[in-house]
Amino acid sequence: MAAFLKTETIQRKVSFKNPKTQKYENKSVLVPAFGLSLVRNGNQVYKIPLDPGEVIMLKTFLQLALTKLFESRLKKQQEYQANKKAE
């Protein structure tokens, strides 16, 4: 399985309420667009579009998970080296 992340900026129309006229107006806003592609067995491709808010949450989760993983591996390696020196 392989994963690819594609980023680009797209224009999206969003409705804003104008405080002066109290009417809704459509404006084009540039927002980051992200997509995640998962490839399985080289021929099965799953594409998942992600909203900017989802990307921020996914990035935060992955940072936390990888930090915990690396801390655990570092601790295990340091314990191994300490035991090796004690022998």
N, C-alpha and C positions, 0 to 999 in steps of 0.2 A: 504494500500500500504506500502511496506517495501523496503528499499534499502540496498544493501550490496556492499562494496568496497573490491576488492581482489587485492593484490599487490604481484608481484614476479619479479625476474630479468631473462630476457631471452637474448639469444645471437642472434644478427641480423647481417646479412652480409651487409656491406656498401662498396661502391666503393670509393677509395681515389686515387688522382693523385699523383704519386711519383715525387717529384721535380727533382730528379737526372735523372731518365729515361724518364720522361714526358709520362709515360704510366699509365693507371688506374689499380689498384690492388684491389682485394677483401680482406677485412679483417673482422674478426668477432669482434663485439663490444658488450659489455654488456650494455643493456639499461633497465630501469625500465618499466615494463608492468603493466598496470592497467586495470581493468574491473569493470564495474558497472552493478549490477543485480537489476532489479526492479521486485518485486513480487506483483501481483494483485490478490485478492481473493484466494490466496493460491495455485492456479493451473496455473496461467498465468505468465510465467517468460520471461522477456525481458532482454537480455544480450547485453551490449554496450561496445565494446573495446575502450579504450582511448589511444592516443599517449601521450608521456611524455609532450610535449608542451601544449596539451589540458588539461592535469591534472594540470599543473601550473596555467593556466588561470582559470580553474574551482575552484581551491583552493583559488586563489586571490579573485575571485568573491564571493565565499561563505564567506570568511573572512570579506569582505566589507559588504555584506548583513547582516550577523549575528551581526557585530559590530553596524550597524545602528539600527537594531531591538532592541538590548539590550540597546543602548543609549536611544532610544525612550521609552522603558518600564521603564527604570530607572528614566527618567525625569518625566514620568507620575506618578510613585510611589512617588517620592519626592514631587511633587505638591500635591498629595493626602494627604501625611503626614503633609505638611505645612498647608493645609486647616483644617486638623483634629486638629492640635495644636491651630489654631486660634479660634476655636469654644469654 
